[in-house]
Amino acid sequence: MIINYQPRLLTISSPTFNGGESTTINVIPVPLRRDDISSPWCYAASLSPIINDDDDSTATSTTTLPTGSNFLATQVWPSSRIASTVIEKYMNSSWSVCELGCGPGLPSLTAACCGARNVIASDLDAVALELVKAAAIEQGYIRQEDRDNVTKDAIKTNLITRRFDLTSEDDILPKADLYILSDVFESNSVAEGAAYHVKSILSNNRQKTKEQVSRVWVFAQQDRSQRDTFLNQMREWYCNEDKVIDWSMNHKPDPNEELWLFDLDETMVGYN
């Protein structure tokens, strides 16, 4: 478990960037709770120079993300912190968990830390998935020897990563008992894609027994206007049912509800 949360250099590689060659980026370990050495943590990319730990204390390293990477997908947003806190309190450890649009994956890593049966961290951004892998290895959720073979079929690991495009209706959702979406509404197209896949989960629930129903927890900041696009589609889905569908400041989800929409005021999010 990392105790030193100072910026550092991280070497990553993926077939989707730099021709599969390794590249080094600046990262910062970001814990859920800075004053707790047992806290789950993730890596976030940094564009700030790193002072090298060598004889020349003035030497620095400045790196950039690989071409085509989404810097926003490598950052830890307030919603992911709230999602992680809710997971710690209310996730059933017998559940399998899938995070959609995971970014650096703090909620996924928290679920693994809390003993989820298995965890799938999914995103379109290859750098984000590499950050999740690196943090998962260091915290013991992926064995080092499995690193280059972490695929959707690697059930022997507690946490796996998977490329998944929320905007594509062709991408098939992994099976899970709990789906997490935190602050994914960066555009209307993503909001519409998220709604499509969530409706697919809800549709599948209609074929299941009460004990088999999957849950969906969605976390969104109040200043994300695109979340209304998602909300309207959820209301349309439930139009024939006597249910009130809206964002809620109640952050204690009912385990019997298949969909819970968490309303967030980012000014109230703790960063200690």
N, C-alpha and C positions, 0 to 999 in steps of 0.2 A: 504494500500500500504506500503510495507516494505521500510524504509529509511535506517535502519542499515544493512549494507551489510557484517557484521562480520560472521565468520564461526559459525556453530551451530549444534546441534544434531537434527535429524529428525527421528521419529518413523514411519516405513512403514510396510505394510503387504500385502501379495499376496498368493493365493493358490499354486502358482508355485515355491515358495521357503520357506525353513524352515518349511515345513509342514503346512503352513498357519499361523504360529505363527508370532507375531510382532517382528521386529528387528530394531535396532537403528543404523543409519549410520551418519557419519560426512558429512555435506553439506556446500556449500557456495552459497549464493544468488548472481546471476550474472545478472546485469542489462545491457540493451542495451546501455544506456548512464548513467554513474555513477553520472554525475552532474545534472541529471533531476529526481526529485522525482516522476514524473508521468510516467517515462519510464517503459515499460514492462520488466519483469525479469523472470529468471528461476532458478531452483536449479541445481547445479553441485555437484557430489560426490567428497569428499576430503579424502585422506588417511593420512593427517596431524593430529597430536594430537590437541584436542580442550581443552582449559583451562576452567574448570568448573566455573560457576559463583556462588561460595559459599564462606564460611568463609576461606577455605583453598585455597589461590590463587595459590598454586603450584599443586593442583590436576588437572589431565588431563584425557581425555577420548580418547582412540584410538579404532576405529572400523574398520572392514573389510566388504566388500560387500558380500552378500550371495553367496554361492557356485553356480557356473554356470553363474554368472552375467558377463557381458562384460563391463569392466571399460571404454573402449573407447566410449560406448554408453551412458555414464553418464557425458560426457564432452561437453563443448561448443566450437565448432570449428569455425575458421574464416568464413567459408561458411555460417554458420547459422546466423552470425552477418550481413553479406551482404544481405542474404535472408530477414532478419527481416527489414532492412533498405528499401529494395525494396518494401516489403509488405506495410510498412508505407506510402510510396509515391504513389504507383501505384495500390494497390488492390482496387477493387470496393467493397464497403461495402454490396452490395446486393448479393455478391458471397458466396457460401459455399466453405470451404477450407478443403483440406485433405493433411496432411503432411505425407509422407512415409519415414520410418526410422527416426523418429523425435528425438530420443535421449532425452535430457532434454526438448526439445520442445520450444526453444526461438521463432522460427518463428510462431509456432501455437499460443503461448501466445500473440505474437505481433498481429496476425490476430484477435484474440479475443478482444484485447485491442482496435483495430481499428474498431471494430463493425461488423466483418464478420457475415453473417446470421447464420451460425453455423460452428464449427471447429471440425475436427476429427484428433487427434494426434495418429499416429500408429507406432508401433515398435514391434520387436520380444522380446526385453529385458524387463522383468517385472519390474526391478528396475527403468529403465528409465521412464516407464509409471507411476510408483508411484511418481517419482519426478515431472512429469508434473501435475499429479492430485493435489499434495500438493501445488505447486505454483499456480495452477488455483484456488483452494479453497481460498487461502490467498488473491488473487487479485479479487475474486468475480465472477469468470467465471464458477464455479461449486458450487452449494449450499452444505453446510456442510452435511445436512441430506441426500443428494444424493450420498455421497462419496462411500458408499459400493454398490451402485446400478448403477454405471456409466458404461453403456453398449452401444453397437451400436444402441440400440433402445431408449436411453434416450434423445429424441429430446427436452425435456423441458429444458435441460441445454444448455448453449451457447457453451461449449467446452466439448467434451467427448474423452475418450481414447479407443484404440482398439488394440488388439494384431494382428499383420500382419507380415508375413514372406515374404520379398521381393524375396527370392530364391525359393519360392514355387509357382508353376503354379496353384495349387489347391486353394490357398487363393483368395477369391473374393474381388475385389476392391470396397470400398465404393463409392457411387456416390458423385461427387463434381463438382463445376464450375472451381476450381483452385486446381491443385496438385502441391505440393512443394517437391522437393528432394534436400537436401543440404549435400554435402560431404558424400554420402552414398557408394562411390566406394572404400571400404576397401579391396575388393578381386574381382577376375574375376567372381566368381559365383554370387556375389551380383550385379556386373555390368550387367551381363547377365540377371539376374532376373529382375533388374530395367528396362532393355530394353524390356523384355517380357511384363511387365505390362504397360509400356508407349505405346508400340505398340497396346496393347489392348484398351487403352484410345483413341488413334488416330483412330483405327478401328471403335470404337463406334461413333466417331465424324462423320464418313462418312454416318451414318444413321440419323444425326441430322440436323436441320436448322442452319443457321449461328448464330442465337441468342442463340441457345442451346449448341453450341460447348464448350467443356471443354478445359482449357488451362493447359499447363504443363511448370513449370519453374524449371530448373535444374541448380544447383550451384555446381561448382567443382573447386578445387585448381589446379593450373598448374602442381604441383608435383605429382598429382594422376595419375600414368600411366594407371591404370585400366579404367580411363574415356575414353580412346581410344577404349576400347572394346564396351562400350556403344555407342560412337559416330559412330563407323563403322556400328553398327546395325541400327542406326537411318538413316544413309545414304542409307543403303540397302532398308529401308522402303520407302524412298522418291525417289528411283532411277528412277521412271517413271514420276516424276514431276520436273518442272523447278525451283528447290529451292536449295539454297546454305545452307548446314547444317554444321555448325562449331561453336566452342566456340567463344563467343563475349564479348569484353570489353565494349560494349554498355549496360549499366545497366538500360536503360529505355525501358522496353519491349513494343512492339507494341501490343495493346489490340486485334488486329485482327489476330494475329499469334497464332496458337495453341501450338507451341513449341518454347521455348526460352532457349538457352544454355548460361549460364553466366560464363564467364571466370574470374578466380580470381587470383590475385597476393597477397598472404597472407601478404607480407611485407608492403602492402599498406592499410591493414585493421586497422581501428582505434579501440582503446580499452578504450577510455576516458569515 
